[in-house]
C-alpha cells in the first residue's frame, strides 16, 4: 500500500483572509485549497506509480507511454513552472524564522540537519489576521500561509505535522514569492518520491499526489 503524505485537508482548516489571498494570487498557492475537495485514492495511486519508469520519468501502460509533466502541473494547480529556481539554504533557521515571523518558531528534529516548524503553530498564530494589520504583519501572515502550503502539499514528507525550514529565505520578500518555479520544484519532489518507491521499496508518496491522481481522470497526460 502506498501512503500519501500530502494533506490538502490542512488547507481547508485554514480560513484564508482575503488580504492574504490577494498577496498570493499570482503564486497559485490559494488555488490548491480547491483540490482539497477531492480525496486521495491510495489504490489508484499505487497502480499509477507501479507503472512509473524511473529512467524516463514517464508512465508505461502496456504499449502506451505517458508523462505527467510541467504542463499538467500548471493546468491543475496554477503553480508556476518557469521562473527562479527553488533552492534551500543550510543557514541559521532561527535567524530566518525571526526575520519572517518576528519570533523563533523552529524546533530541532531528531537526526535532522535543519529545524522545522509545526503546521499547527503556523495556523494558530497566523490564520487570524488583525483588522488593522500593518504591512509588516500582513507580510508575516502571508509567509506563514505560504510555508503552510509547502508543508501540507508541495514538499510534504513523512513528518506530516511539520514543515522543513529549508525554503524560509525564499519567502522573506513576499512580493517575490511569485517569481519562483514552485510547480517545477513540486514535480521534481514527486518524481524523487516515486523513484524511491520503485527503487528502494519506500511506502510513502510525497508531494502533489492528488494532482497526479486528478490528471489521470480529467485529461491525457502530456506527451
C-alpha positions as CSV (number, residue, x, y, z in Angstrom):
1,X,0.0,0.0,0.0
2,X,1.2,3.5,-0.9
3,X,0.5,6.1,1.7
4,X,0.3,9.8,0.6
5,X,1.8,12.4,2.8
6,X,0.1,15.2,1.1
7,X,-2.5,16.7,3.4
8,X,-4.6,19.2,1.4
9,X,-7.3,18.9,4.0
10,X,-5.0,21.1,6.1
11,X,-5.8,24.0,3.7
12,X,-9.5,23.6,4.5
13,X,-8.6,24.1,8.1
14,X,-7.1,27.5,7.4
15,X,-9.7,30.2,6.6
16,X,-7.7,32.4,4.3
17,X,-8.0,36.1,4.8
18,X,-8.8,38.0,1.6
19,X,-5.9,40.3,2.1
20,X,-3.5,37.4,2.2
21,X,-5.2,35.7,-0.7
22,X,-4.7,38.8,-2.8
23,X,-1.0,38.9,-1.9
24,X,-0.6,35.3,-3.1
25,X,-3.0,35.3,-6.0
26,X,-0.2,35.2,-8.6
27,X,1.6,32.3,-7.0
28,X,-1.1,29.6,-7.4
29,X,-1.0,28.8,-3.7
30,X,-4.6,29.7,-2.9
31,X,-5.9,27.6,-5.8
32,X,-4.6,24.4,-4.1
33,X,-7.3,24.7,-1.5
34,X,-9.8,23.8,-4.3
35,X,-8.1,20.5,-4.8
36,X,-8.8,19.7,-1.1
37,X,-12.4,19.0,-2.0
38,X,-11.1,15.7,-3.6
39,X,-9.6,12.8,-1.7
40,X,-6.6,10.6,-2.4
41,X,-7.3,7.2,-3.8
42,X,-4.4,5.1,-2.5
43,X,-5.2,2.1,-4.6
44,X,-5.3,4.1,-7.8
45,X,-2.1,6.0,-7.0
46,X,-0.4,2.7,-6.1
47,X,-1.4,1.4,-9.5
48,X,-0.2,4.5,-11.4
49,X,3.1,4.6,-9.5
50,X,3.7,0.9,-10.3
51,X,3.8,1.9,-14.0
52,X,6.4,4.7,-13.4
53,X,9.6,4.3,-15.3
54,X,12.4,5.7,-13.2
55,X,14.7,6.2,-16.3
56,X,12.3,8.2,-18.4
57,X,10.2,9.7,-15.6
58,X,7.1,8.6,-17.5
59,X,4.4,6.0,-17.1
60,X,4.1,2.9,-19.3
61,X,0.8,1.2,-19.6
62,X,1.4,-1.7,-22.0
63,X,2.3,0.0,-25.3
64,X,1.1,3.4,-24.1
65,X,3.7,5.8,-22.8
66,X,2.6,8.9,-20.9
67,X,4.2,11.7,-18.9
68,X,2.9,13.7,-16.1
69,X,4.8,16.9,-16.8
70,X,5.1,20.6,-16.2
71,X,2.1,21.5,-18.3
72,X,-0.1,19.2,-16.3
73,X,1.1,20.7,-13.0
74,X,0.3,24.2,-14.3
75,X,-3.1,23.2,-15.6
76,X,-4.2,21.6,-12.4
77,X,-2.5,23.6,-9.7
78,X,-1.8,27.0,-11.3
79,X,1.7,26.8,-9.8
80,X,4.4,28.5,-11.9
81,X,6.6,26.1,-13.9
82,X,9.0,28.8,-15.0
83,X,11.0,31.4,-13.1
84,X,13.7,31.3,-10.5
85,X,14.9,28.0,-9.2
86,X,13.6,26.9,-5.8
87,X,16.6,26.3,-3.7
88,X,17.2,25.9,0.0
89,X,19.8,27.0,2.5
90,X,21.6,25.5,5.4
91,X,21.8,28.8,7.1
92,X,20.6,29.8,10.6
93,X,16.9,28.9,10.5
94,X,16.4,30.6,13.9
95,X,17.5,33.8,12.2
96,X,15.2,33.3,9.3
97,X,12.2,32.5,11.5
98,X,12.7,35.7,13.3
99,X,13.1,37.6,10.0
100,X,9.9,36.1,8.6
101,X,7.7,35.9,11.6
102,X,9.2,38.1,14.2
103,X,9.8,35.2,16.5
104,X,11.6,31.8,16.6
105,X,9.0,29.1,15.8
106,X,11.6,26.4,15.0
107,X,12.3,23.2,16.8
108,X,15.1,20.7,16.3
109,X,14.1,17.4,14.9
110,X,15.9,14.2,15.8
111,X,18.5,13.2,13.2
112,X,17.6,16.3,11.1
113,X,20.1,18.7,9.7
114,X,17.8,21.7,9.9
115,X,15.0,22.7,12.1
116,X,11.3,22.5,11.4
117,X,8.1,24.4,12.3
118,X,4.8,22.7,13.3
119,X,2.0,23.3,10.9
120,X,-0.4,23.7,13.8
121,X,1.7,26.5,15.2
122,X,1.6,28.4,11.9
123,X,-2.2,28.0,11.8
124,X,-2.8,29.0,15.4
125,X,-0.5,32.1,15.2
126,X,-1.2,33.4,11.8
127,X,-4.6,32.3,10.4
128,X,-6.4,35.2,12.2
129,X,-5.3,38.5,10.7
130,X,-5.9,41.7,12.8
131,X,-8.5,44.0,11.1
132,X,-6.0,46.8,11.1
133,X,-2.9,44.8,10.5
134,X,0.2,46.7,9.4
135,X,2.2,45.9,6.3
136,X,4.8,44.1,8.4
137,X,2.0,42.0,10.0
138,X,0.4,41.2,6.7
139,X,3.8,40.0,5.3
140,X,4.2,37.7,8.3
141,X,0.8,36.2,7.8
142,X,1.4,35.8,4.1
143,X,4.7,34.0,4.7
144,X,3.1,31.7,7.2
145,X,0.4,30.6,4.8
146,X,2.9,30.0,2.0
147,X,5.0,27.9,4.3
148,X,1.9,26.0,5.4
149,X,1.1,25.2,1.8
150,X,4.7,23.9,1.2
151,X,4.5,21.6,4.2
152,X,0.9,20.4,3.5
153,X,1.3,19.8,-0.2
154,X,4.2,20.8,-2.4
155,X,7.0,19.4,-0.3
156,X,5.1,17.2,2.1
157,X,7.1,14.4,3.8
158,X,6.6,11.6,6.3
159,X,6.7,14.2,9.1
160,X,3.1,15.3,8.2
161,X,2.7,17.6,11.2
162,X,5.6,20.0,10.5
163,X,7.4,21.7,7.6
164,X,11.1,21.9,7.0
165,X,12.6,25.4,7.2
166,X,14.7,24.9,4.1
167,X,12.7,27.4,2.0
168,X,12.2,30.1,4.5
169,X,14.6,32.6,2.9
170,X,12.6,32.4,-0.4
171,X,9.5,33.6,1.4
172,X,11.1,36.6,3.1
173,X,10.4,39.0,0.2
174,X,6.7,38.5,-0.2
175,X,6.5,40.3,-3.5
176,X,9.0,37.9,-5.0
177,X,7.3,34.6,-4.0
178,X,5.5,34.6,-7.3
179,X,8.9,34.7,-9.2
180,X,9.8,31.1,-8.2
181,X,9.0,28.0,-10.2
182,X,7.2,26.3,-7.4
183,X,5.3,24.0,-9.8
184,X,8.6,22.7,-11.3
185,X,10.1,22.1,-7.8
186,X,6.9,20.3,-6.7
187,X,7.0,18.0,-9.7
188,X,10.7,17.2,-9.0
189,X,9.8,16.3,-5.4
190,X,7.1,14.0,-6.6
191,X,9.4,12.3,-9.2
192,X,12.0,11.8,-6.5
193,X,9.4,10.2,-4.2
194,X,8.2,7.8,-7.0
195,X,11.7,6.8,-7.8
196,X,12.3,5.8,-4.1
197,X,9.1,3.8,-4.1
198,X,10.2,1.9,-7.2
199,X,13.9,1.5,-6.5
200,X,14.0,1.4,-2.7
201,X,10.6,0.0,-1.8
202,X,9.6,3.1,0.1
203,X,5.9,3.2,1.1
204,X,5.2,7.0,1.3
205,X,4.3,9.1,-1.7
206,X,5.4,12.7,-1.1
207,X,4.3,15.9,-2.7
208,X,1.5,16.7,-5.1
209,X,0.0,13.2,-5.4
210,X,-3.6,14.5,-5.8
211,X,-2.6,16.4,-8.9
212,X,-1.3,13.2,-10.4
213,X,-4.5,11.5,-9.5
214,X,-6.7,14.3,-10.9
215,X,-4.7,14.3,-14.2
216,X,-5.5,10.6,-14.6
217,X,-9.2,11.4,-14.6
218,X,-9.7,14.6,-16.5
219,X,-7.3,14.7,-19.4
220,X,-4.5,12.7,-21.1
221,X,-1.0,13.3,-19.7
222,X,1.3,15.4,-21.8
223,X,3.2,13.6,-24.4
